[in-house]
């Protein structure tokens, strides 16, 4: 098979991983990113969790994709992964969608090792045992995004991947054989294939009607970085609107997040509402108050916490999956020779890059 000329649009985790893999496979690839650097938006501003799959007890497909992706990610980028802390999952004692019995059966079926912690052990950890039905230790990790960015860029440089920064693709036109890209009136070349990893957050016009328009559930989200005198640990309370507490990469701080209070707005559609911004300080302060109170309620060991940073992001999720909370990653083919990426979790990126290399052999 001959090498192909491919444009990858979007320089987040998935876009950079895919472009590097395709270039390494022998294709002629150019990566276009509208920001002045790669992995600067949602990539940087998330919970930095490297998923084993335990967060998704209602969706085995997401759990298994995460578990396999976890191993792939650690093998490829071990220097970016922090594992030297104790990480726990707790099943809430109230309003949970998954019981302790169901969680244990799920972990067994998904082949994810967990270790039970007794109520006395949970109390010794500094957790509120009145709110926890069961507690389990696991080997989930976190990713230091800054370290990961450097390693991913090093991999891109090693295959001589051209990265066009500060270049927002505004239109893509297909003539039946090639795609021609334009950036605000400037021709950016013609390509045999397009891979788009922008998740509805571009403003690109396309001269072809899609067979199946992609619809996302967009969430305007906040993750709070806080300082605490507590020894670093991880705690995720499932399964519902509870709380996640994790170390932020290799720093000494924590990240805290709650599914409902951390989300300022939701919208289902093909693109992000233009009116969305993060200028409302009252909403941000209100969100932090709710999330921080919830974090300390479940983990009193945190003690007094201080806000050090607010991480803002717009997430693009599969819509209408609240029953299972599915977060799988995959690619679709809405136009000829054009692939759209649906991003689920950080540790799925390598698998998706490998699948595109198999789909487009050089």
N, C-alpha and C positions, 0 to 999 in steps of 0.2 A: 504493500500500500504506500502511496506517495504521501509526503508530509503535507499538511494543510495550513492555510493562512487563517489564523483564528484571532478574534478580538475578544478579550474578557473585559466586561464592564463592571466596575465595582471592586475596590481594593480593600475589602474587609478580610476576615479570616478565610472565608470560602473562596472569594475571588483570587486572593493571592495564592492560596494553596492549589487551586485548580490551574491557574496560569503557570505556576512553577512546574506542576506535574506534566501538563501538556507540552511545555517547552522541553522538559527533560525527556519526554517520549519522542522527541524529534520533530515536533510541529513548529511553525513560525508564528509565535504568539506575541501580541501586544496587550498589556494591561492598561486600562484607562481608569483613573481615579479623580473625582472632582475636587477632593481636598488636597492640601499641600503635603500630605503624607499618607501612608497606608495604615489601616487598622486604627483609625482615630475616632470613629463614631461609636456605634453600638458595640463593636468589638471591645472597645476599651471600657465601656460604661455598663458592665453587667456584674453578676455575682461572682464571676471568675471561677465557677465551680467546674471541675472535671468530673463529669457524671459517670457513675457506675450503673445508673438506672434506677436506683432506689426511690428516686423522687416521683416515679411514675407507676405506682402499684396498680393503676387501672388500665395500663396500656403496655402489654408485653412487648409489642413491636418497638416502641420507644426504648424500653428498658434494655432489650437485647442489642439494639443498634448502639446505645450508649455504652454498654459493657464491652462490646467488641471495639468500639472507637476509643475507649479509655486505654486499652492495651496498645492500640496503634499509636496513639498520641504520646504516651509515656516512652514508647520505644523510639519514636522519631525525635521528640523534643524533651528529653529527660531533664535538661538543665533549666527548663522553665516551670517545672512542676514542683510544688511544695507538698511534701507528704509527712513531714515530721511533727504532726500535731494529732491529737485525738479527735476523731470525728464521730458524731452520733446522729442517729435518726430516732425520733420519738413519735409514737402514735399518741395523738391527743386523747384525753379522757372524755372529751365531749365534742359533738358536732363534726366528727370525722367521717369521711366517706369510705374509709377502709379500716376494718377492725384489726386488732393485734393478730388474731388468728389468720385473717386474710393476708396481712402483711408478711407474716412468717411463711405462709404457703407460696405467696408471690416470689419472695426472695429465693426460696428453694427451687421453684420452677425456673426462675431466671438464672439460677446458678450464681447468685451473688452472696458471698459469705457475709454473715452478720453474727455478732456475738452478744448474747443477752447481758444486760446490766441490771442487777437487782435494785429494788426500791432504795435500799440503804446505799448502794453504789451511786444511784442517781442523786440522792441527797448529798452524798460526799462530793459529787461533781459540782454542786451548787445550783442544781436545777429544782424547779418547783414540782415536787412529786404529786401535788394535788391536781395538777393540770395534765399529768402524763400517765397514760395507761401502761405503757411499756417503753423501754429505752434499749437501743441497740447500737453497738460500736461497729464501725465499718472502715474500709480503707479508701474511701473517696478522698480526692485531693483538690487542690486549687492551682490555677495557672497564674503565674506572674506575667501579666500582659506585656509589660515593657520588655522583659527578657524574651518572651515568645516573639515579639515583633522583631527584635534583633536577629534571632535565630531564623525566623521565616524569611527575612530580607537577605540574610547570608545565603540561604538555600536558593533564593531567586537570583542572586548575583552569580552563584556557582554555575547556573545554566544560561547566563547572559540574557535574562528576561528583560525586555524593554518595558519600563514603567513610565507612563505619561501622567504626571501629577498635575493638579490644578486644571484638569481637562474634563469638563462635563459634556458628555455626549447628549446633544439636543435632538438629533434625528437619526433614524436608520432607514434606509431605502433599499428594497430588494428588487432586482431587475430580472429575477428568474434564475440567476446563476450566482451573483455576488451581492453582498451587502455593502453599501457605501455609508460610512459614518460621517457625521458633521457635528462640529462643536461650535455653536453660536456663529455660524456663517463660515467656519473654517473647515475645509475638507480634511478628514483624518484617515482617508484611505479606504480601500475596498478589501473585503474579507470573505472567505468561503463559508465560515461558520462564526456565529456569535454565541457567547456564553454570558448571560446577564445575572449578576449577583447583587442586585440593588434592592430587591424586596419591596417594589412599589414606591421607592423613595426617589426615583429619578423623574424627570419631566420630559422624557424622550418621546417624540412622535414617531410612529412607524407606519409605512405606507401599505401595510398588509393587514387584513382583518384576521384576528386570531381565531383559531378553531374553537378554543375554550378559554375565554378571558380568565385571568388569574385574579382571585379575590382574596384579600388578606383581612385578618383582624388586627388592626393597628392599635398599639397600646403606648401611650405617652407615660413613660415610667421613670421612677426615681429609685436609686440605690444610695444608701447613706454610708459614708465612711466615718467611723467613730473611733475615738481613743478610749481605752479602759486600762485599769491596772491589773485586770484579770489575765491569767496565763492563756495564751491563744488556744482556742478550741473551735470545733464546728458543731452546730446544732441545727437540724432541720426538723420541724414539727409537721407531721402529715396526718391526715390527708384532707386539706381544706385551706381556709383562709387563716393561716397561723403565722409562722415566722421562720426565717432563715438567718443564721448567724455564722459567718465564715471569716477566716483571716483574709486580708487583702494581700494576695501574692506573698512576697518575701518581706513585706513591711511588718510593723508591730501593731497595726491597726486591724479593726474588724469592719466587715461590710454587713449591714442589716437590711432586710427586705421583707415586706409582707404583701401577699398577692393583691388585696383590695386597697389598703391605704397607700401603697407605693404607686398605684396607677392613677394618674390624673384624669385621663380621658381614654375612651375607646371608640373605635370607628371601624365598620366593616365596609370595604370597598376596594377599588383597584389601585388607588393612590392615597398618600397621606394628605389630610386636609391642610391647605395652605395656611390656615389661620393658627395652627398649632405653634406654640412657643413655650419657653420656660421662664417667662418674665414675671409671673404672678408669685411674688414672694410669700404672700399670705397662704396660698395653697401649698407651697413647699414647706413652710413652717408647720402648717396643720398636719401635713403628711408625716413629717419627721416626729412630731409629738406622738402621733398614734403608733408609728412603727417602733420608736424607741421605748415607749411605755410597754408595748407588747414584748419586745426583746427582753427587757429587764424582768417582766412578769414571769416569763418562762425560764429565764436564766438569771436569777438574782445575783449569781456570782459575778456578773458584769459590774455590779456596783454603779457608781456614778460614771456616766459616759458623756463625752463631749463631741459635738459634731466637728469634723475636720474638713469634710468635702462632700459635695452633692454630685453624684454621677447621674447625668441625664441621658436618656436614650429613647428612641422610638423603635419598638419591637414590631416585627411583622410575623404574625402567627397564622396557622391554619384556622379558618373560621369554623364555628359550629362544632367544636370538639369538646365542649365543656363536660360532656358525660364521661369521656375517657381521659381528658387532658392530654391528648396525643401531641407529641412534639417530634415527629420523625423528620428526617431530612431526605430530600429527593430532588430530581430534576424533571421538568416537563418540556414539551416540544410544541409551543403554541404557534410557531411560525416555521416555514421551511428553513432547515439548517440553523435553527435558533433554539437555544436551551435556556430556560429560566430555572434558577436555583431556589428551592425552598429550604431555608436554613432552620434546623431544629436546635442543635446544641454544638458547642465548640468542638467536642471530640468526634463529631460526625464528618468533619471537613475532609479528612484524609480519605475516608471511604468514598465520598462523593467525587473527589478528584480522581481516584482510581477507577471509578465506574465510567467517568467520561473518557478517560484514556482508553478503556476497553471498547467504548462505543465509537471512538474516533481513532482507530489504529493508524500509526504513521507508516 
